Amino acid sequence: MAGKYIISALAGSFAVAWACDHLIADRKIFGGTTPSTVSNQEWWAETDKKFQAWPRTAGPPVVMNPISRQNFIVKSRD
C-alpha cells in the first residue's frame, strides 16, 4: 500500500524537476542566451580534436581519463 505513495511521489518529483529544468534552461525565463561554444558543433569538433591530440606539446606526458576527461600526469617508477 505504501508502494503506490512512494512511486507516485517519485514520479511527481521527477515531473517537477523536469518542468523547472525546462523553464530555466530551455525557455530561459531569467534571460540570457546559450553561448556559441555550446551551440556551435564545429567548435565542439575542433575542441575535441585539440583534447585528443597526441603527443602533447607542453608539460609532462599525461593520460586522459575518458569518463571524467581529467588529465593525470604519468610518472615513471624509478
mmCIF file of the N, C-alpha and C atoms, coordinates in Angstrom:
data_MODEL
# 
_entry.id   MODEL 
# 
loop_
_atom_site.group_PDB 
_atom_site.id 
_atom_site.type_symbol 
_atom_site.label_atom_id 
_atom_site.label_alt_id 
_atom_site.label_comp_id 
_atom_site.label_asym_id 
_atom_site.label_entity_id 
_atom_site.label_seq_id 
_atom_site.pdbx_PDB_ins_code 
_atom_site.Cartn_x 
_atom_site.Cartn_y 
_atom_site.Cartn_z 
_atom_site.occupancy 
_atom_site.B_iso_or_equiv 
_atom_site.pdbx_formal_charge 
_atom_site.auth_seq_id 
_atom_site.auth_comp_id 
_atom_site.auth_asym_id 
_atom_site.auth_atom_id 
_atom_site.pdbx_PDB_model_num 
ATOM 1   N N  . MET A 1 1  ? 0.823  -1.189 0.000   1.00 0.00 ? 1  MET A N  1 
ATOM 2   C CA . MET A 1 1  ? 0.000  0.000  0.000   1.00 0.00 ? 1  MET A CA 1 
ATOM 3   C C  . MET A 1 1  ? 0.869  1.256  0.000   1.00 0.00 ? 1  MET A C  1 
ATOM 4   N N  . ALA A 1 2  ? 1.990  1.200  0.715   1.00 0.00 ? 2  ALA A N  1 
ATOM 5   C CA . ALA A 1 2  ? 2.871  2.372  0.746   1.00 0.00 ? 2  ALA A CA 1 
ATOM 6   C C  . ALA A 1 2  ? 3.615  2.529  -0.567  1.00 0.00 ? 2  ALA A C  1 
ATOM 7   N N  . GLY A 1 3  ? 3.706  1.445  -1.329  1.00 0.00 ? 3  GLY A N  1 
ATOM 8   C CA . GLY A 1 3  ? 4.429  1.492  -2.597  1.00 0.00 ? 3  GLY A CA 1 
ATOM 9   C C  . GLY A 1 3  ? 3.824  2.465  -3.586  1.00 0.00 ? 3  GLY A C  1 
ATOM 10  N N  . LYS A 1 4  ? 2.496  2.520  -3.629  1.00 0.00 ? 4  LYS A N  1 
ATOM 11  C CA . LYS A 1 4  ? 1.865  3.452  -4.573  1.00 0.00 ? 4  LYS A CA 1 
ATOM 12  C C  . LYS A 1 4  ? 2.157  4.895  -4.201  1.00 0.00 ? 4  LYS A C  1 
ATOM 13  N N  . TYR A 1 5  ? 2.297  5.181  -2.911  1.00 0.00 ? 5  TYR A N  1 
ATOM 14  C CA . TYR A 1 5  ? 2.621  6.548  -2.487  1.00 0.00 ? 5  TYR A CA 1 
ATOM 15  C C  . TYR A 1 5  ? 4.077  6.888  -2.825  1.00 0.00 ? 5  TYR A C  1 
ATOM 16  N N  . ILE A 1 6  ? 4.946  5.922  -2.652  1.00 0.00 ? 6  ILE A N  1 
ATOM 17  C CA . ILE A 1 6  ? 6.359  6.154  -2.960  1.00 0.00 ? 6  ILE A CA 1 
ATOM 18  C C  . ILE A 1 6  ? 6.550  6.355  -4.454  1.00 0.00 ? 6  ILE A C  1 
ATOM 19  N N  . ILE A 1 7  ? 5.941  5.486  -5.262  1.00 0.00 ? 7  ILE A N  1 
ATOM 20  C CA . ILE A 1 7  ? 6.082  5.596  -6.715  1.00 0.00 ? 7  ILE A CA 1 
ATOM 21  C C  . ILE A 1 7  ? 5.461  6.891  -7.222  1.00 0.00 ? 7  ILE A C  1 
ATOM 22  N N  . SER A 1 8  ? 4.282  7.252  -6.708  1.00 0.00 ? 8  SER A N  1 
ATOM 23  C CA . SER A 1 8  ? 3.654  8.490  -7.166  1.00 0.00 ? 8  SER A CA 1 
ATOM 24  C C  . SER A 1 8  ? 4.455  9.714  -6.718  1.00 0.00 ? 8  SER A C  1 
ATOM 25  N N  . ALA A 1 9  ? 5.059  9.659  -5.521  1.00 0.00 ? 9  ALA A N  1 
ATOM 26  C CA . ALA A 1 9  ? 5.888  10.774 -5.066  1.00 0.00 ? 9  ALA A CA 1 
ATOM 27  C C  . ALA A 1 9  ? 7.141  10.907 -5.925  1.00 0.00 ? 9  ALA A C  1 
ATOM 28  N N  . LEU A 1 10 ? 7.768  9.778  -6.294  1.00 0.00 ? 10 LEU A N  1 
ATOM 29  C CA . LEU A 1 10 ? 8.935  9.828  -7.176  1.00 0.00 ? 10 LEU A CA 1 
ATOM 30  C C  . LEU A 1 10 ? 8.568  10.375 -8.556  1.00 0.00 ? 10 LEU A C  1 
ATOM 31  N N  . ALA A 1 11 ? 7.466  9.909  -9.097  1.00 0.00 ? 11 ALA A N  1 
ATOM 32  C CA . ALA A 1 11 ? 7.026  10.393 -10.409 1.00 0.00 ? 11 ALA A CA 1 
ATOM 33  C C  . ALA A 1 11 ? 6.718  11.885 -10.351 1.00 0.00 ? 11 ALA A C  1 
ATOM 34  N N  . GLY A 1 12 ? 6.070  12.317 -9.286  1.00 0.00 ? 12 GLY A N  1 
ATOM 35  C CA . GLY A 1 12 ? 5.760  13.739 -9.133  1.00 0.00 ? 12 GLY A CA 1 
ATOM 36  C C  . GLY A 1 12 ? 7.009  14.587 -8.994  1.00 0.00 ? 12 GLY A C  1 
ATOM 37  N N  . SER A 1 13 ? 7.989  14.105 -8.238  1.00 0.00 ? 13 SER A N  1 
ATOM 38  C CA . SER A 1 13 ? 9.216  14.891 -8.067  1.00 0.00 ? 13 SER A CA 1 
ATOM 39  C C  . SER A 1 13 ? 9.995  14.978 -9.371  1.00 0.00 ? 13 SER A C  1 
ATOM 40  N N  . PHE A 1 14 ? 10.014 13.884 -10.168 1.00 0.00 ? 14 PHE A N  1 
ATOM 41  C CA . PHE A 1 14 ? 10.665 13.950 -11.476 1.00 0.00 ? 14 PHE A CA 1 
ATOM 42  C C  . PHE A 1 14 ? 9.936  14.916 -12.403 1.00 0.00 ? 14 PHE A C  1 
ATOM 43  N N  . ALA A 1 15 ? 8.618  14.948 -12.338 1.00 0.00 ? 15 ALA A N  1 
ATOM 44  C CA . ALA A 1 15 ? 7.851  15.870 -13.183 1.00 0.00 ? 15 ALA A CA 1 
ATOM 45  C C  . ALA A 1 15 ? 8.144  17.319 -12.807 1.00 0.00 ? 15 ALA A C  1 
ATOM 46  N N  . VAL A 1 16 ? 8.214  17.610 -11.530 1.00 0.00 ? 16 VAL A N  1 
ATOM 47  C CA . VAL A 1 16 ? 8.521  18.975 -11.078 1.00 0.00 ? 16 VAL A CA 1 
ATOM 48  C C  . VAL A 1 16 ? 9.945  19.346 -11.475 1.00 0.00 ? 16 VAL A C  1 
ATOM 49  N N  . ALA A 1 17 ? 10.886 18.432 -11.310 1.00 0.00 ? 17 ALA A N  1 
ATOM 50  C CA . ALA A 1 17 ? 12.281 18.710 -11.681 1.00 0.00 ? 17 ALA A CA 1 
ATOM 51  C C  . ALA A 1 17 ? 12.394 18.955 -13.181 1.00 0.00 ? 17 ALA A C  1 
ATOM 52  N N  . TRP A 1 18 ? 11.710 18.152 -14.003 1.00 0.00 ? 18 TRP A N  1 
ATOM 53  C CA . TRP A 1 18 ? 11.758 18.349 -15.447 1.00 0.00 ? 18 TRP A CA 1 
ATOM 54  C C  . TRP A 1 18 ? 11.156 19.698 -15.822 1.00 0.00 ? 18 TRP A C  1 
ATOM 55  N N  . ALA A 1 19 ? 10.028 20.049 -15.213 1.00 0.00 ? 19 ALA A N  1 
ATOM 56  C CA . ALA A 1 19 ? 9.375  21.330 -15.524 1.00 0.00 ? 19 ALA A CA 1 
ATOM 57  C C  . ALA A 1 19 ? 10.275 22.508 -15.160 1.00 0.00 ? 19 ALA A C  1 
ATOM 58  N N  . CYS A 1 20 ? 10.922 22.447 -14.003 1.00 0.00 ? 20 CYS A N  1 
ATOM 59  C CA . CYS A 1 20 ? 11.830 23.530 -13.606 1.00 0.00 ? 20 CYS A CA 1 
ATOM 60  C C  . CYS A 1 20 ? 13.016 23.612 -14.558 1.00 0.00 ? 20 CYS A C  1 
ATOM 61  N N  . ASP A 1 21 ? 13.586 22.472 -14.923 1.00 0.00 ? 21 ASP A N  1 
ATOM 62  C CA . ASP A 1 21 ? 14.713 22.466 -15.842 1.00 0.00 ? 21 ASP A CA 1 
ATOM 63  C C  . ASP A 1 21 ? 14.304 23.031 -17.195 1.00 0.00 ? 21 ASP A C  1 
ATOM 64  N N  . HIS A 1 22 ? 13.157 22.656 -17.673 1.00 0.00 ? 22 HIS A N  1 
ATOM 65  C CA . HIS A 1 22 ? 12.686 23.141 -18.965 1.00 0.00 ? 22 HIS A CA 1 
ATOM 66  C C  . HIS A 1 22 ? 12.470 24.651 -18.941 1.00 0.00 ? 22 HIS A C  1 
ATOM 67  N N  . LEU A 1 23 ? 11.852 25.147 -17.902 1.00 0.00 ? 23 LEU A N  1 
ATOM 68  C CA . LEU A 1 23 ? 11.593 26.586 -17.823 1.00 0.00 ? 23 LEU A CA 1 
ATOM 69  C C  . LEU A 1 23 ? 12.875 27.395 -17.695 1.00 0.00 ? 23 LEU A C  1 
ATOM 70  N N  . ILE A 1 24 ? 13.798 26.935 -16.863 1.00 0.00 ? 24 ILE A N  1 
ATOM 71  C CA . ILE A 1 24 ? 15.007 27.710 -16.597 1.00 0.00 ? 24 ILE A CA 1 
ATOM 72  C C  . ILE A 1 24 ? 16.020 27.560 -17.729 1.00 0.00 ? 24 ILE A C  1 
ATOM 73  N N  . ALA A 1 25 ? 16.285 26.340 -18.188 1.00 0.00 ? 25 ALA A N  1 
ATOM 74  C CA . ALA A 1 25 ? 17.343 26.112 -19.166 1.00 0.00 ? 25 ALA A CA 1 
ATOM 75  C C  . ALA A 1 25 ? 16.871 26.318 -20.605 1.00 0.00 ? 25 ALA A C  1 
ATOM 76  N N  . ASP A 1 26 ? 15.701 25.809 -20.955 1.00 0.00 ? 26 ASP A N  1 
ATOM 77  C CA . ASP A 1 26 ? 15.266 25.866 -22.347 1.00 0.00 ? 26 ASP A CA 1 
ATOM 78  C C  . ASP A 1 26 ? 14.516 27.152 -22.680 1.00 0.00 ? 26 ASP A C  1 
ATOM 79  N N  . ARG A 1 27 ? 13.617 27.544 -21.829 1.00 0.00 ? 27 ARG A N  1 
ATOM 80  C CA . ARG A 1 27 ? 12.841 28.756 -22.086 1.00 0.00 ? 27 ARG A CA 1 
ATOM 81  C C  . ARG A 1 27 ? 13.570 30.019 -21.635 1.00 0.00 ? 27 ARG A C  1 
ATOM 82  N N  . LYS A 1 28 ? 14.580 29.863 -20.804 1.00 0.00 ? 28 LYS A N  1 
ATOM 83  C CA . LYS A 1 28 ? 15.414 30.962 -20.303 1.00 0.00 ? 28 LYS A CA 1 
ATOM 84  C C  . LYS A 1 28 ? 14.555 32.064 -19.684 1.00 0.00 ? 28 LYS A C  1 
ATOM 85  N N  . ILE A 1 29 ? 13.783 31.688 -18.663 1.00 0.00 ? 29 ILE A N  1 
ATOM 86  C CA . ILE A 1 29 ? 12.879 32.647 -18.036 1.00 0.00 ? 29 ILE A CA 1 
ATOM 87  C C  . ILE A 1 29 ? 13.634 33.742 -17.276 1.00 0.00 ? 29 ILE A C  1 
ATOM 88  N N  . PHE A 1 30 ? 14.906 33.505 -16.970 1.00 0.00 ? 30 PHE A N  1 
ATOM 89  C CA . PHE A 1 30 ? 15.695 34.529 -16.289 1.00 0.00 ? 30 PHE A CA 1 
ATOM 90  C C  . PHE A 1 30 ? 16.545 35.323 -17.276 1.00 0.00 ? 30 PHE A C  1 
ATOM 91  N N  . GLY A 1 31 ? 16.343 35.106 -18.560 1.00 0.00 ? 31 GLY A N  1 
ATOM 92  C CA . GLY A 1 31 ? 17.091 35.828 -19.582 1.00 0.00 ? 31 GLY A CA 1 
ATOM 93  C C  . GLY A 1 31 ? 18.368 35.104 -19.942 1.00 0.00 ? 31 GLY A C  1 
ATOM 94  N N  . GLY A 1 32 ? 19.140 35.740 -20.802 1.00 0.00 ? 32 GLY A N  1 
ATOM 95  C CA . GLY A 1 32 ? 20.404 35.164 -21.220 1.00 0.00 ? 32 GLY A CA 1 
ATOM 96  C C  . GLY A 1 32 ? 20.262 34.382 -22.503 1.00 0.00 ? 32 GLY A C  1 
ATOM 97  N N  . THR A 1 33 ? 21.410 33.991 -23.034 1.00 0.00 ? 33 THR A N  1 
ATOM 98  C CA . THR A 1 33 ? 21.441 33.215 -24.267 1.00 0.00 ? 33 THR A CA 1 
ATOM 99  C C  . THR A 1 33 ? 22.384 32.030 -24.079 1.00 0.00 ? 33 THR A C  1 
ATOM 100 N N  . THR A 1 34 ? 22.285 31.075 -24.968 1.00 0.00 ? 34 THR A N  1 
ATOM 101 C CA . THR A 1 34 ? 23.189 29.938 -24.947 1.00 0.00 ? 34 THR A CA 1 
ATOM 102 C C  . THR A 1 34 ? 24.499 30.361 -25.592 1.00 0.00 ? 34 THR A C  1 
ATOM 103 N N  . PRO A 1 35 ? 25.634 30.156 -24.915 1.00 0.00 ? 35 PRO A N  1 
ATOM 104 C CA . PRO A 1 35 ? 26.915 30.558 -25.503 1.00 0.00 ? 35 PRO A CA 1 
ATOM 105 C C  . PRO A 1 35 ? 27.186 29.819 -26.811 1.00 0.00 ? 35 PRO A C  1 
ATOM 106 N N  . SER A 1 36 ? 27.878 30.488 -27.712 1.00 0.00 ? 36 SER A N  1 
ATOM 107 C CA . SER A 1 36 ? 28.168 29.860 -29.007 1.00 0.00 ? 36 SER A CA 1 
ATOM 108 C C  . SER A 1 36 ? 29.088 28.663 -28.841 1.00 0.00 ? 36 SER A C  1 
ATOM 109 N N  . THR A 1 37 ? 29.879 28.630 -27.773 1.00 0.00 ? 37 THR A N  1 
ATOM 110 C CA . THR A 1 37 ? 30.760 27.482 -27.553 1.00 0.00 ? 37 THR A CA 1 
ATOM 111 C C  . THR A 1 37 ? 29.966 26.230 -27.214 1.00 0.00 ? 37 THR A C  1 
ATOM 112 N N  . VAL A 1 38 ? 28.734 26.379 -26.804 1.00 0.00 ? 38 VAL A N  1 
ATOM 113 C CA . VAL A 1 38 ? 27.884 25.231 -26.502 1.00 0.00 ? 38 VAL A CA 1 
ATOM 114 C C  . VAL A 1 38 ? 27.046 24.851 -27.722 1.00 0.00 ? 38 VAL A C  1 
ATOM 115 N N  . SER A 1 39 ? 26.564 25.844 -28.449 1.00 0.00 ? 39 SER A N  1 
ATOM 116 C CA . SER A 1 39 ? 25.642 25.564 -29.547 1.00 0.00 ? 39 SER A CA 1 
ATOM 117 C C  . SER A 1 39 ? 26.324 25.317 -30.895 1.00 0.00 ? 39 SER A C  1 
ATOM 118 N N  . ASN A 1 40 ? 27.600 25.665 -31.033 1.00 0.00 ? 40 ASN A N  1 
ATOM 119 C CA . ASN A 1 40 ? 28.297 25.527 -32.309 1.00 0.00 ? 40 ASN A CA 1 
ATOM 120 C C  . ASN A 1 40 ? 28.977 24.163 -32.384 1.00 0.00 ? 40 ASN A C  1 
ATOM 121 N N  . GLN A 1 41 ? 28.513 23.301 -33.284 1.00 0.00 ? 41 GLN A N  1 
ATOM 122 C CA . GLN A 1 41 ? 29.060 21.948 -33.402 1.00 0.00 ? 41 GLN A CA 1 
ATOM 123 C C  . GLN A 1 41 ? 30.475 21.947 -33.962 1.00 0.00 ? 41 GLN A C  1 
ATOM 124 N N  . GLU A 1 42 ? 30.805 22.907 -34.821 1.00 0.00 ? 42 GLU A N  1 
ATOM 125 C CA . GLU A 1 42 ? 32.168 22.985 -35.343 1.00 0.00 ? 42 GLU A CA 1 
ATOM 126 C C  . GLU A 1 42 ? 33.157 23.278 -34.219 1.00 0.00 ? 42 GLU A C  1 
ATOM 127 N N  . TRP A 1 43 ? 32.751 24.141 -33.301 1.00 0.00 ? 43 TRP A N  1 
ATOM 128 C CA . TRP A 1 43 ? 33.616 24.467 -32.161 1.00 0.00 ? 43 TRP A CA 1 
ATOM 129 C C  . TRP A 1 43 ? 33.840 23.218 -31.322 1.00 0.00 ? 43 TRP A C  1 
ATOM 130 N N  . TRP A 1 44 ? 32.785 22.432 -31.115 1.00 0.00 ? 44 TRP A N  1 
ATOM 131 C CA . TRP A 1 44 ? 32.916 21.191 -30.342 1.00 0.00 ? 44 TRP A CA 1 
ATOM 132 C C  . TRP A 1 44 ? 33.904 20.243 -31.010 1.00 0.00 ? 44 TRP A C  1 
ATOM 133 N N  . ALA A 1 45 ? 33.796 20.112 -32.334 1.00 0.00 ? 45 ALA A N  1 
ATOM 134 C CA . ALA A 1 45 ? 34.682 19.188 -33.044 1.00 0.00 ? 45 ALA A CA 1 
ATOM 135 C C  . ALA A 1 45 ? 36.139 19.626 -32.943 1.00 0.00 ? 45 ALA A C  1 
ATOM 136 N N  . GLU A 1 46 ? 36.409 20.907 -33.120 1.00 0.00 ? 46 GLU A N  1 
ATOM 137 C CA . GLU A 1 46 ? 37.783 21.397 -33.027 1.00 0.00 ? 46 GLU A CA 1 
ATOM 138 C C  . GLU A 1 46 ? 38.325 21.263 -31.608 1.00 0.00 ? 46 GLU A C  1 
ATOM 139 N N  . THR A 1 47 ? 37.499 21.527 -30.618 1.00 0.00 ? 47 THR A N  1 
ATOM 140 C CA . THR A 1 47 ? 37.935 21.391 -29.229 1.00 0.00 ? 47 THR A CA 1 
ATOM 141 C C  . THR A 1 47 ? 38.248 19.937 -28.899 1.00 0.00 ? 47 THR A C  1 
ATOM 142 N N  . ASP A 1 48 ? 37.405 19.029 -29.390 1.00 0.00 ? 48 ASP A N  1 
ATOM 143 C CA . ASP A 1 48 ? 37.652 17.611 -29.136 1.00 0.00 ? 48 ASP A CA 1 
ATOM 144 C C  . ASP A 1 48 ? 38.936 17.155 -29.818 1.00 0.00 ? 48 ASP A C  1 
ATOM 145 N N  . LYS A 1 49 ? 39.204 17.657 -31.036 1.00 0.00 ? 49 LYS A N  1 
ATOM 146 C CA . LYS A 1 49 ? 40.463 17.327 -31.707 1.00 0.00 ? 49 LYS A CA 1 
ATOM 147 C C  . LYS A 1 49 ? 41.647 17.796 -30.873 1.00 0.00 ? 49 LYS A C  1 
ATOM 148 N N  . LYS A 1 50 ? 41.532 18.988 -30.304 1.00 0.00 ? 50 LYS A N  1 
ATOM 149 C CA . LYS A 1 50 ? 42.626 19.529 -29.502 1.00 0.00 ? 50 LYS A CA 1 
ATOM 150 C C  . LYS A 1 50 ? 42.854 18.670 -28.256 1.00 0.00 ? 50 LYS A C  1 
ATOM 151 N N  . PHE A 1 51 ? 41.777 18.249 -27.609 1.00 0.00 ? 51 PHE A N  1 
ATOM 152 C CA . PHE A 1 51 ? 41.924 17.450 -26.393 1.00 0.00 ? 51 PHE A CA 1 
ATOM 153 C C  . PHE A 1 51 ? 42.446 16.047 -26.687 1.00 0.00 ? 51 PHE A C  1 
ATOM 154 N N  . GLN A 1 52 ? 42.139 15.514 -27.861 1.00 0.00 ? 52 GLN A N  1 
ATOM 155 C CA . GLN A 1 52 ? 42.558 14.159 -28.200 1.00 0.00 ? 52 GLN A CA 1 
ATOM 156 C C  . GLN A 1 52 ? 43.909 14.111 -28.906 1.00 0.00 ? 52 GLN A C  1 
ATOM 157 N N  . ALA A 1 53 ? 44.492 15.272 -29.182 1.00 0.00 ? 53 ALA A N  1 
ATOM 158 C CA . ALA A 1 53 ? 45.765 15.320 -29.916 1.00 0.00 ? 53 ALA A CA 1 
ATOM 159 C C  . ALA A 1 53 ? 46.878 14.680 -29.091 1.00 0.00 ? 53 ALA A C  1 
ATOM 160 N N  . TRP A 1 54 ? 47.742 13.955 -29.799 1.00 0.00 ? 54 TRP A N  1 
ATOM 161 C CA . TRP A 1 54 ? 48.873 13.322 -29.126 1.00 0.00 ? 54 TRP A CA 1 
ATOM 162 C C  . TRP A 1 54 ? 50.068 13.404 -30.051 1.00 0.00 ? 54 TRP A C  1 
ATOM 163 N N  . PRO A 1 55 ? 51.234 13.729 -29.674 1.00 0.00 ? 55 PRO A N  1 
ATOM 164 C CA . PRO A 1 55 ? 51.644 13.973 -28.296 1.00 0.00 ? 55 PRO A CA 1 
ATOM 165 C C  . PRO A 1 55 ? 51.320 15.389 -27.853 1.00 0.00 ? 55 PRO A C  1 
ATOM 166 N N  . ARG A 1 56 ? 51.291 15.561 -26.582 1.00 0.00 ? 56 ARG A N  1 
ATOM 167 C CA . ARG A 1 56 ? 51.065 16.884 -26.024 1.00 0.00 ? 56 ARG A CA 1 
ATOM 168 C C  . ARG A 1 56 ? 52.281 17.750 -26.325 1.00 0.00 ? 56 ARG A C  1 
ATOM 169 N N  . THR A 1 57 ? 52.072 19.037 -26.474 1.00 0.00 ? 57 THR A N  1 
ATOM 170 C CA . THR A 1 57 ? 53.181 19.901 -26.871 1.00 0.00 ? 57 THR A CA 1 
ATOM 171 C C  . THR A 1 57 ? 53.882 20.530 -25.679 1.00 0.00 ? 57 THR A C  1 
ATOM 172 N N  . ALA A 1 58 ? 53.302 20.486 -24.505 1.00 0.00 ? 58 ALA A N  1 
ATOM 173 C CA . ALA A 1 58 ? 53.942 21.109 -23.343 1.00 0.00 ? 58 ALA A CA 1 
ATOM 174 C C  . ALA A 1 58 ? 53.649 20.286 -22.097 1.00 0.00 ? 58 ALA A C  1 
ATOM 175 N N  . GLY A 1 59 ? 54.555 20.360 -21.144 1.00 0.00 ? 59 GLY A N  1 
ATOM 176 C CA . GLY A 1 59 ? 54.356 19.676 -19.874 1.00 0.00 ? 59 GLY A CA 1 
ATOM 177 C C  . GLY A 1 59 ? 54.695 18.210 -19.953 1.00 0.00 ? 59 GLY A C  1 
ATOM 178 N N  . PRO A 1 60 ? 54.601 17.525 -18.817 1.00 0.00 ? 60 PRO A N  1 
ATOM 179 C CA . PRO A 1 60 ? 54.911 16.097 -18.788 1.00 0.00 ? 60 PRO A CA 1 
ATOM 180 C C  . PRO A 1 60 ? 53.824 15.283 -19.492 1.00 0.00 ? 60 PRO A C  1 
ATOM 181 N N  . PRO A 1 61 ? 54.129 14.037 -19.857 1.00 0.00 ? 61 PRO A N  1 
ATOM 182 C CA . PRO A 1 61 ? 53.108 13.202 -20.502 1.00 0.00 ? 61 PRO A CA 1 
ATOM 183 C C  . PRO A 1 61 ? 51.927 12.971 -19.565 1.00 0.00 ? 61 PRO A C  1 
ATOM 184 N N  . VAL A 1 62 ? 50.736 12.920 -20.141 1.00 0.00 ? 62 VAL A N  1 
ATOM 185 C CA . VAL A 1 62 ? 49.528 12.732 -19.345 1.00 0.00 ? 62 VAL A CA 1 
ATOM 186 C C  . VAL A 1 62 ? 48.689 11.623 -19.950 1.00 0.00 ? 62 VAL A C  1 
ATOM 187 N N  . VAL A 1 63 ? 47.823 11.060 -19.127 1.00 0.00 ? 63 VAL A N  1 
ATOM 188 C CA . VAL A 1 63 ? 46.845 10.074 -19.574 1.00 0.00 ? 63 VAL A CA 1 
ATOM 189 C C  . VAL A 1 63 ? 45.480 10.675 -19.324 1.00 0.00 ? 63 VAL A C  1 
ATOM 190 N N  . MET A 1 64 ? 44.626 10.687 -20.343 1.00 0.00 ? 64 MET A N  1 
ATOM 191 C CA . MET A 1 64 ? 43.312 11.280 -20.167 1.00 0.00 ? 64 MET A CA 1 
ATOM 192 C C  . MET A 1 64 ? 42.317 10.217 -19.719 1.00 0.00 ? 64 MET A C  1 
ATOM 193 N N  . ASN A 1 65 ? 41.587 10.524 -18.662 1.00 0.00 ? 65 ASN A N  1 
ATOM 194 C CA . ASN A 1 65 ? 40.517 9.656  -18.204 1.00 0.00 ? 65 ASN A CA 1 
ATOM 195 C C  . ASN A 1 65 ? 39.306 9.951  -19.079 1.00 0.00 ? 65 ASN A C  1 
ATOM 196 N N  . PRO A 1 66 ? 38.853 9.012  -19.918 1.00 0.00 ? 66 PRO A N  1 
ATOM 197 C CA . PRO A 1 66 ? 37.768 9.322  -20.847 1.00 0.00 ? 66 PRO A CA 1 
ATOM 198 C C  . PRO A 1 66 ? 36.418 9.537  -20.173 1.00 0.00 ? 66 PRO A C  1 
ATOM 199 N N  . ILE A 1 67 ? 36.274 9.105  -18.933 1.00 0.00 ? 67 ILE A N  1 
ATOM 200 C CA . ILE A 1 67 ? 34.991 9.277  -18.260 1.00 0.00 ? 67 ILE A CA 1 
ATOM 201 C C  . ILE A 1 67 ? 34.854 10.693 -17.715 1.00 0.00 ? 67 ILE A C  1 
ATOM 202 N N  . SER A 1 68 ? 35.827 11.141 -16.936 1.00 0.00 ? 68 SER A N  1 
ATOM 203 C CA . SER A 1 68 ? 35.731 12.486 -16.354 1.00 0.00 ? 68 SER A CA 1 
ATOM 204 C C  . SER A 1 68 ? 36.520 13.517 -17.142 1.00 0.00 ? 68 SER A C  1 
ATOM 205 N N  . ARG A 1 69 ? 37.260 13.083 -18.172 1.00 0.00 ? 69 ARG A N  1 
ATOM 206 C CA . ARG A 1 69 ? 38.064 13.959 -19.016 1.00 0.00 ? 69 ARG A CA 1 
ATOM 207 C C  . ARG A 1 69 ? 39.064 14.771 -18.206 1.00 0.00 ? 69 ARG A C  1 
ATOM 208 N N  . GLN A 1 70 ? 39.619 14.144 -17.183 1.00 0.00 ? 70 GLN A N  1 
ATOM 209 C CA . GLN A 1 70 ? 40.670 14.768 -16.395 1.00 0.00 ? 70 GLN A CA 1 
ATOM 210 C C  . GLN A 1 70 ? 42.009 14.202 -16.828 1.00 0.00 ? 70 GLN A C  1 
ATOM 211 N N  . ASN A 1 71 ? 43.030 15.028 -16.783 1.00 0.00 ? 71 ASN A N  1 
ATOM 212 C CA . ASN A 1 71 ? 44.364 14.587 -17.155 1.00 0.00 ? 71 ASN A CA 1 
ATOM 213 C C  . ASN A 1 71 ? 45.153 14.212 -15.909 1.00 0.00 ? 71 ASN A C  1 
ATOM 214 N N  . PHE A 1 72 ? 45.886 13.123 -15.991 1.00 0.00 ? 72 PHE A N  1 
ATOM 215 C CA . PHE A 1 72 ? 46.723 12.672 -14.897 1.00 0.00 ? 72 PHE A CA 1 
ATOM 216 C C  . PHE A 1 72 ? 48.158 12.583 -15.385 1.00 0.00 ? 72 PHE A C  1 
ATOM 217 N N  . ILE A 1 73 ? 49.084 13.141 -14.628 1.00 0.00 ? 73 ILE A N  1 
ATOM 218 C CA . ILE A 1 73 ? 50.495 13.129 -15.003 1.00 0.00 ? 73 ILE A CA 1 
ATOM 219 C C  . ILE A 1 73 ? 51.048 11.721 -14.829 1.00 0.00 ? 73 ILE A C  1 
ATOM 220 N N  . VAL A 1 74 ? 51.737 11.253 -15.844 1.00 0.00 ? 74 VAL A N  1 
ATOM 221 C CA . VAL A 1 74 ? 52.325 9.918  -15.806 1.00 0.00 ? 74 VAL A CA 1 
ATOM 222 C C  . VAL A 1 74 ? 53.745 10.056 -15.244 1.00 0.00 ? 74 VAL A C  1 
ATOM 223 N N  . LYS A 1 75 ? 54.014 9.384  -14.128 1.00 0.00 ? 75 LYS A N  1 
ATOM 224 C CA . LYS A 1 75 ? 55.333 9.435  -13.508 1.00 0.00 ? 75 LYS A CA 1 
ATOM 225 C C  . LYS A 1 75 ? 55.995 8.083  -13.677 1.00 0.00 ? 75 LYS A C  1 
ATOM 226 N N  . SER A 1 76 ? 57.274 8.112  -14.010 1.00 0.00 ? 76 SER A N  1 
ATOM 227 C CA . SER A 1 76 ? 57.979 6.836  -14.171 1.00 0.00 ? 76 SER A CA 1 
ATOM 228 C C  . SER A 1 76 ? 58.333 6.278  -12.803 1.00 0.00 ? 76 SER A C  1 
ATOM 229 N N  . ARG A 1 77 ? 58.413 4.961  -12.737 1.00 0.00 ? 77 ARG A N  1 
ATOM 230 C CA . ARG A 1 77 ? 58.751 4.296  -11.487 1.00 0.00 ? 77 ARG A CA 1 
ATOM 231 C C  . ARG A 1 77 ? 60.245 4.030  -11.459 1.00 0.00 ? 77 ARG A C  1 
ATOM 232 N N  . ASP A 1 78 ? 60.987 4.884  -10.815 1.00 0.00 ? 78 ASP A N  1 
ATOM 233 C CA . ASP A 1 78 ? 62.454 4.734  -10.734 1.00 0.00 ? 78 ASP A CA 1 
ATOM 234 C C  . ASP A 1 78 ? 62.890 4.135  -9.428  1.00 0.00 ? 78 ASP A C  1 
# 
